[in-house]
């Protein structure tokens, strides 16, 4: 970061306690998102489904399901693995004006 961008070394910590998820999505989902980004009509590409068995509350299940009608022969559902042991991480953002903010702390890591 350059000092002359106007942030004066200020870091916005307003969302520092916000819990965020880190999720690694399949490449076909990422490519679909890229296609949507260039479109003026933005539609959902996939959704994450959270399932919890009342008899096993410590073992939640996460699934990513594709939304919409794809013509390609790709899977419509992906199982995501949740990791509880990971290196503590934070999410930061920077605007084009140079304002820097902490957006939250990682609480769930899905791959």
C-alpha positions in Angstrom: 0.0 0.0 0.0 1.2 3.5 -0.8 1.1 6.2 1.9 -0.2 8.8 -0.7 -3.4 6.9 -1.3 -5.2 8.8 1.5 -5.8 6.2 4.2 -3.4 7.9 6.6 -2.6 4.4 8.1 -6.2 4.0 9.4 -7.6 0.5 9.5 -11.4 0.3 9.9 -12.0 -2.4 12.6 -15.8 -1.9 12.7 -16.4 -5.5 11.5 -13.5 -7.1 13.2 -15.7 -9.4 15.3 -17.8 -10.5 12.3 -17.6 -14.3 11.7 -16.8 -15.2 8.1 -16.5 -18.5 6.1 -13.7 -19.5 3.8 -14.9 -21.9 1.1 -13.0 -23.5 -1.7 -15.5 -24.1 -4.6 -15.2 -26.5 -7.5 -13.6 -25.0 -10.7 -16.9 -25.4 -12.6 -18.7 -23.3 -10.0 -15.9 -20.6 -10.2 -16.2 -20.6 -14.0 -20.0 -20.2 -13.8 -19.5 -17.2 -11.5 -17.0 -15.7 -13.9 -19.6 -16.0 -16.7 -22.3 -14.3 -14.4 -19.9 -11.5 -13.5 -19.8 -10.4 -17.2 -23.6 -10.5 -17.4 -25.8 -7.6 -16.5 -28.5 -9.9 -15.2 -26.8 -11.6 -12.2 -28.5 -14.8 -11.1 -27.4 -17.3 -8.4 -25.0 -19.9 -9.6 -24.9 -22.3 -6.6 -26.1 -22.5 -3.0 -24.6 -24.0 0.1 -26.9 -26.3 2.0 -26.3 -26.9 5.7 -27.7 -30.1 7.2 -27.6 -31.0 10.9 -28.6 -34.4 12.3 -30.1 -33.9 15.8 -28.5 -37.1 16.9 -25.0 -35.9 15.7 -25.0 -32.2 16.4 -21.2 -32.1 16.3 -21.1 -33.4 12.7 -22.8 -30.8 10.4 -22.9 -31.6 6.7 -22.4 -29.0 3.9 -23.3 -29.5 0.3 -22.9 -27.1 -2.6 -25.7 -27.4 -5.1 -25.7 -25.9 -8.6 -28.6 -23.6 -9.4 -30.2 -23.2 -12.9 -30.0 -25.3 -16.0 -26.5 -25.9 -17.3 -26.1 -27.6 -20.6 -22.7 -29.1 -19.7 -22.5 -32.6 -18.2 -21.3 -31.5 -14.7 -22.3 -32.7 -11.3 -25.1 -30.8 -9.7 -24.0 -31.4 -6.1 -20.7 -31.3 -4.3 -19.9 -32.4 -0.8 -17.9 -29.9 1.2 -15.6 -30.9 4.1 -15.5 -28.7 7.2 -12.2 -28.2 9.0 -12.3 -27.1 12.6 -8.5 -26.9 13.1 -7.0 -24.2 10.9 -4.6 -21.3 11.3 -6.5 -18.2 12.6 -7.1 -15.8 9.7 -8.7 -12.4 9.1 -10.3 -10.9 6.0 -9.3 -7.5 4.8 -10.5 -5.2 2.0 -9.1 -2.1 0.3 -11.1 0.3 -1.8 -9.8 2.1 -4.9 -9.4 5.2 -2.8 -7.1 3.3 -0.5 -9.4 2.8 2.5 -8.5 -0.4 4.3 -10.9 -2.4 6.5 -10.9 -5.6 8.5 -14.0 -7.5 7.3 -14.0 -10.3 9.9 -12.4 -13.4 11.3 -12.4 -16.9 9.8 -14.8 -19.2 11.7 -15.5 -22.0 9.3 -13.2 -23.4 6.6 -15.0 -25.5 3.9 -13.2 -27.3 1.0 
